[in-house]
Amino acid sequence: MAEPNGDDGGEDLSLIRALAGVLEETGLTEIEIERAEVRVRVARTAAAYATYEAPPRAPAAPAAGASPTPAEPSQAPAGPPAGAVSSPMVGTVYVCPSPGAAPFVTVGQSVREGETLMIVEAMKTMNPVVAPRSGSVTSILVRNEQPVEFGETLLTIE
């Protein structure tokens, strides 16, 4: 990752600030644009950050006599746990139907296929998350009013 160069750094910084403003206005967690071989990605997580990438460069030639080192075996991500129920979209999760009400489900509770487990709000629209199969709730991995990402595991059912 390269830092903006001194030639047009002010323009790059203005673009990053503008994109950060779009994130705030829309509630998005990430935005990326590419112009004239420059790609700018601004993302927000627990600690907000922004990245700037210069156009790709040709790899440097290896030094004479240097032997390539074998790549470390990469560990594949563990993936979702068995019986995972994932968020269908980016939004805010609600574990109960209204403030102060009992939650839709609790750990150990039996659920039927099609039963509402939680609600994910996206753009002022409440979207029910329903049980994909019957079973028992083994874990709830989110808290009420927590922002969630598409595909994030919300709970597990066995």
Number of C-alpha atoms within 10 A of each C-alpha: 9 9 11 16 10 8 8 9 12 12 11 18 13 11 15 19 14 12 21 22 12 16 17 11 9 9 15 15 17 16 15 13 11 10 7 6 9 13 14 18 17 22 17 16 8 5 6 10 12 15 15 18 15 14 12 9 6 6 6 6 6 9 8 6 6 7 8 8 6 6 6 6 6 6 6 6 6 6 8 13 11 9 18 22 22 17 22 17 15 19 24 20 25 25 25 17 15 10 10 7 9 11 15 16 19 17 13 13 12 14 21 14 11 13 16 18 24 24 23 24 19 15 11 9 10 15 17 19 21 16 19 17 15 14 17 18 21 17 16 17 11 16 12 14 15 12 17 20 17 11 14 17 20 22 22 21 23 15
